């Protein structure tokens, strides 16, 4: 067995075990830490596929930002684990059925019939001085610049909509009506009071 194949199977085993522990761990903090381990091993698999930009992005974005946020939220919230486990056994049979269907679809789609060495051969060796990150950036900002900008606009609209929906019904948030600000008069804000002068 080649060293690259051994590393692939080693990382894949860790990835599968960590993914299973994400959904079976009783402590949500432990589940989040196992998800961090799964992201790290997935980035190692990306490195074996010569996709170093995706591997670095997976570590920096998901592990460095998203999972840190998840950990802070999970650790700050007072989660009642006993209440979360209520009804687990009632939903076990539907969960197993749905999981079995998803597993069957993955085996049919990702099986050896479609993803073997004949249909998906190894990528050709890169030339000297080739940069995967540079080539990816060139494609994004030339051939796919309009889909890239469209995705950015869609994400911006989704972020604004999420903020608007979150802040709309909260009573502890200060907000200002611009129309009321413009229509305000001096008499509404300033009141003249006549007081007798005080002498020492």
GIHUDA-V560402 format. One record per residue. N is the residue number from 1. PHI is phi as a letter, one per 20 degrees, with the letter a starting at -180 (NA if undefined). OMEGA is omega as a letter, one per 20 degrees, with the letter a starting at -180 (* if undefined). D_LAST is the distance of its C-alpha to the last C-alpha in Angstrom with 2 decimals. Layout:
BEGIN
N,PHI,OMEGA,D_LAST
N,PHI,OMEGA,D_LAST
END
This chain:
BEGIN
1,NA,r,99.71
2,f,a,97.71
3,f,r,94.43
4,f,r,92.55
5,f,r,94.06
6,f,r,93.17
7,f,r,89.52
8,f,a,89.43
9,f,r,90.76
10,f,r,88.48
11,f,a,85.34
12,f,r,86.57
13,f,r,87.11
14,f,a,83.59
15,f,a,82.23
16,f,a,84.14
17,f,r,83.17
18,f,r,79.48
19,f,r,79.53
20,f,r,81.10
21,f,r,78.53
22,f,a,75.72
23,e,a,76.90
24,d,a,78.14
25,f,r,75.35
26,f,a,73.46
27,e,a,70.22
28,f,r,68.53
29,f,r,67.23
30,f,r,70.81
31,f,r,71.98
32,f,r,69.52
33,f,r,70.68
34,f,r,74.29
35,f,r,73.42
36,f,r,72.07
37,f,r,75.42
38,f,r,77.28
39,f,r,75.41
40,f,a,76.23
41,f,r,79.92
42,f,r,80.04
43,f,r,78.72
44,f,r,81.56
45,f,r,84.04
46,f,r,82.56
47,f,r,83.09
48,f,r,86.74
49,e,r,87.04
50,m,r,85.79
51,d,a,82.61
52,f,r,80.14
53,f,r,77.40
54,f,r,77.44
55,f,r,77.48
56,f,r,74.46
57,f,r,72.62
58,f,a,73.42
59,f,a,71.97
60,f,a,68.86
61,e,a,67.91
62,f,a,69.04
63,f,a,68.83
64,f,a,65.92
65,c,a,63.70
66,f,a,64.96
67,f,r,66.13
68,f,r,63.06
69,f,r,61.00
70,g,a,63.40
71,f,r,63.07
72,f,a,59.27
73,f,a,59.33
74,f,a,62.00
75,f,a,60.29
76,e,a,56.84
77,f,r,58.19
78,e,a,59.12
79,e,r,62.66
80,e,a,64.63
81,f,r,68.10
82,f,r,69.84
83,f,r,68.60
84,f,a,69.73
85,e,a,73.21
86,f,r,73.67
87,n,a,76.46
88,f,a,77.86
89,f,r,81.38
90,f,a,81.38
91,e,a,80.82
92,f,a,83.17
93,f,r,86.29
94,f,r,84.73
95,f,r,83.07
96,f,r,86.42
97,f,r,88.12
98,f,r,85.59
99,f,r,85.64
100,f,r,89.44
101,f,r,89.49
102,f,r,87.10
103,f,r,89.19
104,f,r,92.37
105,f,r,90.93
106,f,r,89.83
107,f,a,93.30
108,f,a,95.00
109,e,a,92.81
110,e,a,92.38
111,f,a,95.85
112,f,r,98.51
113,f,a,100.06
114,d,a,97.28
115,c,r,95.68
116,d,a,98.55
117,f,r,99.46
118,f,a,101.75
119,f,a,99.19
120,c,a,96.19
121,f,r,97.52
122,f,r,95.52
123,f,r,93.52
124,f,r,95.26
125,f,a,94.09
126,f,r,91.33
127,f,r,92.08
128,f,a,90.69
129,n,r,87.10
130,f,r,86.57
131,c,r,83.03
132,f,r,82.55
133,f,r,78.83
134,f,r,79.53
135,f,r,82.22
136,f,r,80.04
137,f,r,77.22
138,f,r,79.73
139,f,a,81.06
140,f,a,77.65
141,e,r,76.33
142,c,a,79.62
143,f,a,81.91
144,d,a,79.34
145,f,a,76.20
146,f,r,75.90
147,f,r,76.27
148,f,r,73.80
149,f,r,71.19
150,f,r,71.93
151,f,r,71.35
152,f,r,68.01
153,f,r,66.96
154,f,r,68.14
155,f,r,66.13
156,f,r,63.02
157,f,r,63.44
158,f,r,64.00
159,f,r,60.85
160,f,r,58.71
161,f,r,60.34
162,f,r,59.72
163,f,a,56.01
164,f,r,55.76
165,f,a,57.60
166,f,a,55.54
167,e,a,52.11
168,f,a,52.93
169,d,r,52.63
170,e,a,50.07
171,e,a,46.88
172,e,a,44.84
173,d,r,45.27
174,e,r,42.68
175,b,a,44.33
176,c,r,43.42
177,e,a,45.34
178,f,r,45.74
179,f,r,46.62
180,f,r,43.44
181,f,a,41.42
182,f,a,43.12
183,e,a,42.80
184,f,r,39.05
185,d,a,36.93
186,f,a,33.38
187,f,r,32.67
188,f,a,33.92
189,d,a,31.46
190,d,r,28.34
191,c,a,26.43
192,e,a,23.91
193,c,r,21.11
194,e,a,19.03
195,c,r,15.58
196,f,a,12.99
197,f,r,10.01
198,d,r,6.74
199,d,r,3.78
200,f,*,0.00
END
